[in-house]
Amino acid sequence: MLAVTFSAAAADSTFTDANWISMNPSIPGASGGIDAVVADSVGNLYIGGDFSVVGDVIAHGIAKWDGSSWSALGSGTDGEYPYVNTLAVSGSDLFMGGGFSVVGVKL
């Protein structure tokens, strides 16, 4: 279980959606929704969702950003309507949950 504490008093009242900028406009985003994000202790960022491509990489539902490029994690997820909606890191292990029947098969 993850808990997040948020204090409205500490929030920046000038922040709006208009303040978002692309990390790198030459790298396209995901082809579908992103439902979960988690970072590991060395700075890798993992995303999960219902996408099949992120950047220019085929990545079915799960992908990793290492600070400069996207990579697939194995062959991703598979099923009738596969998606990843939960990610967690414990030590060097990455855990994921969602609606999929198979993980790590060649799609």
N, C-alpha and C positions, 0 to 999 in steps of 0.2 A: 504494500500500500504506500502511495506517495501522498504527501501533504504539502500544500502550498499556503503560505501566509501572505496576505496582501493587505497593505494599509493604504486606504484612499488618501490619507493625509500626506503620505510619502510619495505618492504618484506625481509625475510631472504633468501638470494641468495643461501644458502647451502641446503635449503629444497628440497627434492626430494621424489618421491613416495617410494623410498627404505627406508625412515625414518618412515613409518607407522608401528605400532605394534598393536597387538591384546590387547583389554582391559582385556580379560580373555580367554585364549585359550581353556578352558574347556566349554565355552558357545558358541554354534554355532550361526552363523548369521541368516539372513533372507533367506527364500526359493525363493525369487524373488527380483525384483528391489525396491530400496528405492528412492522415488522421492521428499520427503519433510521431514524436520527435524525442530523441534522447542522445546525450553525449557520453562518451566514455572518459576514463581518467587521462588519456593521452591526447584528447581533443578531437577525436573522430566524431562526426555527427551522423546519426542513423535516422532514417525516415521510414515510416510505414504507411501504407494506404492502399488505394485501389488503382494504382498506376501500372503501366507496362514499360514505360520509358522515362528516364530522368536524365536531363542533359542530352547527351548523344549515346547513352548506354541503355541497352535492354535490361530492365530490372523489374521483375514481376512482384510488386507489392512491398519490396524491402530493398533499401540501398544505403550506401555509405558515402559521406563526403569527407575527404581527408584534409581539407583545407585548400586543395587546388583542383580536385577532380572527383567526379562521381564514379562509383563502381558497384556492380551487382554483388549480392551475397548469394553465392551459388547460383542456382537457376530460379530462385525465388519460390513463390507459392503457386499452388494450382488448386482447382476445384471448379464448381459450377459458376460461382461468382466470388472469386477469392479477394480477400482484403486483409490488411493488418491494421488493427486499431489500438494496440497496446504494445509498448516497448519498455523494457527495463534492463539496466546493466547492473551486474553484481560481480565485482572483480573483473576478470577478463571474459565473463560470460554475458552474452546478449540473449534476452528472453523476449519472445513475441507471442501475441495472442490475436485472435481475429476469427474470421470465417474462411477457413481453408481446409482442404482434406489431405493435402500432400505438401511437404516442404522438401526442396532440394532435388527435385527430379528435373530432367532436361525437358523443357517445354517446347 
